[in-house]
Amino acid sequence: MESTGRPTAHDHPIVGLMTGSFHTDYSRTIAQSITDYLGKENIELFLFQGLDAARFLNAECSVDDGFDSHYYSLFEYSKFLDLDALVISFGTISAIPDPVPLEKFVSRLPKVPIILLEDETKLPNSTFITIDNYVGMKSCVDHLIEEHKYKNILFLAGPKGIHDAEMRKKAYLDSMKAHGLEVKPDMLVHGNFTDHVEPALEKLLAAYPHPDAIVCANDEMAECTYRVLRAHGLQPGKDVGVTGFDDNGAAVYMDPPLTSVRQNCEKVASEVVRIVKSYLRGEHPEPVYLPAELVLRNSCGCDGDNENTVIRKQKRAQMDRRKIKQLMNENMICSLMLRNLLKEDISVHDFFHNLARVLGSFGTEKSVIALLPEPLDVTKCDKLFLPDEIKVHMLMSDGQIETFSRKEAPTLLAYEKGAYSHDPHPNNTPKAVFPLFYGNIHYGVFIASIKQADMIFFYSLSLEIGTGLRYLFMALAEQEARKALEEKNQILDFSATHDLLTGLLNRAGVMNKVYNLIRGEAENARFTVIVADIDHLKQINDTFGHSGGDKSIESAAKILRGVLPAHSPIGRAGGDEFIALFKCDDTHDEAWFKSAIKEASARFNAESGLPFYVELSVGCAVFNKAEASEIPAFIKTADVDLYKAKKLRRQSVIK
C-alpha cells in the first residue's frame, strides 16, 4: 500500500462526512450507518448533509437562483476544520441541476485523504467504495423478464451524468437487449431521485398506458410511481409491476411491499471505518466494490411476503402520525424561538446569548456560530465562493456561553486548525454543519452537536436563525442610521418614515422629501410626479401566498429605484402603490420614464426565475416649481393617467 504521510495529530481522529439531501431516505440511511460506526470507534464526526430545494420542491416551484450556492457552501466550510479524512457521498451531492464537477468540488476542500462513495475516482490521496449497481439492476430486470414474462418494461432513470444512475440505466438496456426486447426512446425517461417525479411518469404513461412493469432507479421514485399508477386506476403489483433500488427503510412498509435492490449500508459503514484507520496508519487502501442484493416482494408480482402486510400498514401509519406530530411541534418551536430573538434595540451579544440559551434547551451540548466578515450575495459569486476567513460570534459548550461582537470576534482562517475542530471529550453525537442565509444573502455557518435523526428539525432551526440574522443586521443598520440622524439634529424616527419591506420611504416620508427637493431648485425647474402600482398583486397573493406578494413588492421597488435618477424621492404609499418624483431635464421626461420602466421590468422578468411577472402600471403628471403648492392635484392627475395605463396591462401575470 502507498503511504499517505498523514497520521493524525489528535487524541482521536476527526472525519468529515458529506452527503446530499437529508430528505432522501438513502442519504439519511447511509449517514446514520456511518455515524453509528464511527461513533463506536471514538472517531469525532462532522456531518455535512445538504438540502437541494430545487429538486425537493419540484420544478413547478420557484427557488432563488442562489440556493444551490448556499447548498455548496455547506461543504466548503470544512476548510475551517482540522479534519483527518473526508467521506464524500458524491453521488447524492451531484444529483442536482448543473452540479459542480468532482475535481472542482474537491479543490476547495481540506487536503486530506478522501473516501468517495457511489462513484469511482483517480484523484490523488483518495479511494472509493461503490456497490455493483450494474449487476444489481440487471438481476432485477432479468427477474421481471424471466420469472414474470414481462416484455413491455418501462424505465424511470436517475439524473443524467450520475455514475450510479448511468450504471443502472445501462443494466436495464443490456438486459432488455439480451432478451431480445426492443427499448424505444419513449420507454425511458429521467427523474431526479426524489418522490416528486410526476411529470416524468405522466410522460411514460402517456406513451404506454398499460405497461407490464416500471423499473425505477431508486425507491423514492418508486413511491411516486405508486401514486401516479393509482391515479390512473392501476394497482402496483397487480396491474403493473414496480421495482426500486436501495431498499430504503420505507420499502418494506409500502403497499404492496416494494421489490428493490438492497445496498448494504452497514457494510459500507464498516468499510469506511476500516479505510479511515488504514489512512491514519499512513497507508493508501485499495478501492472497494460491494455486491448488491435483489430483494423480492409483492410489487413486482411475486406472491410471497403477504402475511405481515396489515401489520406493516399499521406501523407505517403510526410512523407517519409521529412524523406529522413532530413536524407540528418543531414548526411551533422554531417560530417561538425567532420571536424570542427579535427584540427592539437588540445587541449582537444579546442576540447570540439568547440564541445559545435556546439551543441549550434543545439538548445541544456544543454549538458554534461563525459569520463571514460581511454578508455575501451569492448570486454574484461562483458556487464555491466562501472567503478564507470567518469570525466566531458564539461558542456554547456544556452550558458555558461565550459571545463576541463584530469587532471582538476571533478569526478562523481556512486550512488552519479551527477553534471548533478538536473536542477533547467527544461522544457518539456528530456535529452537524448548516449554512446560515436569508434569500440570496449568506451570513455564515451554524455547527451543533446533535443526533443525526434531528437533522430536519435543526435544518429548520438554521433557517430561522438565518431569518433572525437578517433582522439583526437590519436592526443594527437602523440603529446606526438613527444615530447618524441624531448627530445631524434631524429628529426623525426612521421607522415612522420608512417602509420596512422595501426600504423605501412611506407616504409621509416621501412627501416631506419631495417638498424639500422642490424648495431647493431654481424657479424655472420642472418636475414629473409618478404614481405606480403592481399589476395583479391579488392574483400573485392568491396563487403564491403573501410571500410571493412580498417578493413582487420588493422587486417592484428595486425596478423603480433602478430607473429613477439619483436622489429622486420615492416611497411606498401603501399596499402595492408607489409615489415618486424626479426633476425634468433634456433627457428625463414623462415619455422617457414610461419607456425605461417597461425596459427595466422586461430585463428583470427575463432573469428573475420567478413563476410570475413583476410589472407596473404608471401614471405621470408634469408641473413647475410655481405650481408646487398644488402637488396633491397633480397626484390625482397622475392617478387618472395610471388607470388609463391599467387598461393595457396583461390579463395574467402567471408565467
Buried (B, 14 or more C-beta within 10 A) or exposed (E): EEEBEBEBEBEBBBBBBBBBBBBBBBBBBBBBBBBBBBBEBEBBBBBBBBBBBBBBBBEEEBBBBBBBBBBBBBBBBBBBBBBBBBBBBBBBBBBBEEBBEBEEBBEBBBBBBBBBBBBEBEEEBBBBBBBBBBBBBBBBBBBBBEEBEBBEBBBBBBBEEBBBBBBBBBBBBBBBEEBEBEBEEEBBBBBBBBBBBBEBBBBBBEBBEEBBBBBBBBBBBBBBBBEBBEEEEBEBBEBBBBBBBBBBBBBBBBBBBBBBBBBBBEBBBBBBBBBBBBBBBEBBBEBBEBEBBBBBBBBBBBEEBEEEBEEBEEEBEEEEEEEEEEEEEBEEBBEEBBEEBBEEEBBBBBBBBBBBEBBBEBEBBBBBBBBBEEBBEBBEBEBBBBEEBBBBBBBBBEEEBBBBEEEEBEEBEBBEEBBBBBBEEBEBBBBBBBBBBBBBBBBBBBBBBBBBEBBBBBBBBBBBBBBBBBBBBEBBEBBEEBEEBEEEEEEEEBEEBBBEEBBBBBBEBBBBBBBEBBEEBEEEBBBBBBBBBBBBBEBBBEBBEEEBBBBBBBBBBBBBBEBBEEEBBBBBBEEBBBBBBBBBEEEBBBEBBBEBBBEBBEEBBEEBEBBBBBBBBBBBBBBBBEBBEEBEEBBBBBBEBBEEBEEEBEEEBEE
